[in-house]
Amino acid sequence: MPRFQTTAVHAGREDFNRLCVHAPPIDLSTTYPIPDLGTGSASFDALIAGGHDAANPIYARLHNPTVARTEDAIAALEGTQACVAFASGMAALTAVLMARSQHGRHVLVVRPLYGTSDHLLGSGLCGVEAEFLTDAGQVAARLRPDTALVIIETPSNPTLDLVDIRATVAAAGRVPVLVDSTFATPVLQRPAELGATYVWHSATKFLGGHGDVIAGVVCCEETHAAPLRTMRAATGALLHPLAAYLLHRGLPTLALRVEAAQANAQVLAQRLAEHPAVSKVFYPGLPGARGGHLIGIQMSGPGSLMAFEVKGGHDAAARVMARAKVMTAAVSLGSTDSLIQHPAGLTHRMVPEEARAAAGITPGLLRLSVGIEHVEDLWDDLAQALEG
Ligand SMILES: *Cc1c(COP(=O)(O)O)cnc(C)c1O
């Protein structure tokens, strides 16, 4: 079996010699010539039932070879049979919720999590009845006969708590567990190996890696993937083949980017923890971090996301954001460049105020997605911004 870095470079490219190409071909067809009606009808049936491919793609809402190539590559990195790609991370979550709703309405969700996930689940928009927990240890006691899914995010957003995947899977019993593994990437964590049924990524972040593609993926076994493809074909939340191409292009450098950013983050987190203008740093690699003992067990390293609280609350945090020059004041994460943002004012605005406070999302909290710039340039930038 090739190692991760080799798979990242070659997955989804196995047929290149046969095709005599050195970059993935992009198929922009919306419809496909049907060789004979029998083949067409059989292919249609196979794809509507959620099959991975068929003799004929029929129509681009049912199948696209460029997207399928990217899916195969990501499945290889997560170690799952399948990957299903969507127009965005939120479209991917919606498809899972809709597919699971046939098994029950009740969904257990451990907070904190990505603000829009929190909003989608709490709003009842997809017909789910979400019950929010503050600790994954509460899962076993809250299960109901109609519980269809357990959702965790680890590391969590924005306070970087690590949630024990194996323990949550054990507590959930027969109920599938979905892990939002966006912050970890398959370089640092592979939830399916720990028993998670669905591994979800906003591929907009590290997998794409360059801030130029919106995409979402769910990695799982084939039996769970088929209903997601059926849902995608029915609702049309497709990843465009050009976006799939860009996403695929990000994968060969994934490990390099994640490791370089993580090395930078470790230095910055340590220095921020000692800075007089900073009251608290949330980073799984610092002593005392919530779930930090899971580093080396379920996650090989602490990653490159952190949050820190500045003294002086909202106004002080706004000043730091405004003074950053090398870092861009912007939401999103996992790009080659460093991004700094204010969760209470931006990404977690839709989360109810009490839930924000309980999760540690205070007015002075900033979240930093560390990029792959030179670490001393990043530190100089942070230091001058904190002096303001
Ligand atoms: C960005 C993000 C999402 C949502 O993904 P989109 O691609 O923006 O729809 C979900 N979870 C996490 C942790 C994210 O960072």
The ligand as a MOL file (V3000), in Angstrom:
LIG
                    3D

  0  0  0     0  0            999 V3000
M  V30 BEGIN CTAB
M  V30 COUNTS 15 15 0 0 0
M  V30 BEGIN ATOM
M  V30 1 C -16.5780 26.1580 6.0840 0
M  V30 2 C -17.0290 25.0740 6.9950 0
M  V30 3 C -18.2330 24.4030 6.7750 0
M  V30 4 C -19.1900 24.7690 5.6560 0
M  V30 5 O -18.6490 24.5270 4.4090 0
M  V30 6 P -18.9700 25.4020 3.0810 0
M  V30 7 O -18.0630 24.7890 2.0710 0
M  V30 8 O -18.6660 26.8230 3.4020 0
M  V30 9 O -20.4040 25.2040 2.7820 0
M  V30 10 C -18.5590 23.3780 7.6450 0
M  V30 11 N -17.7690 23.0340 8.6770 0
M  V30 12 C -16.6080 23.6630 8.9130 0
M  V30 13 C -15.7680 23.2450 10.0820 0
M  V30 14 C -16.2040 24.6950 8.0910 0
M  V30 15 O -15.0480 25.3350 8.3460 0
M  V30 END ATOM
M  V30 BEGIN BOND
M  V30 1 1 1 2
M  V30 2 1 2 3
M  V30 3 2 2 14
M  V30 4 1 3 4
M  V30 5 2 3 10
M  V30 6 1 4 5
M  V30 7 1 5 6
M  V30 8 2 6 7
M  V30 9 1 6 8
M  V30 10 1 6 9
M  V30 11 1 10 11
M  V30 12 2 11 12
M  V30 13 1 12 13
M  V30 14 1 12 14
M  V30 15 1 14 15
M  V30 END BOND
M  V30 END CTAB
M  END
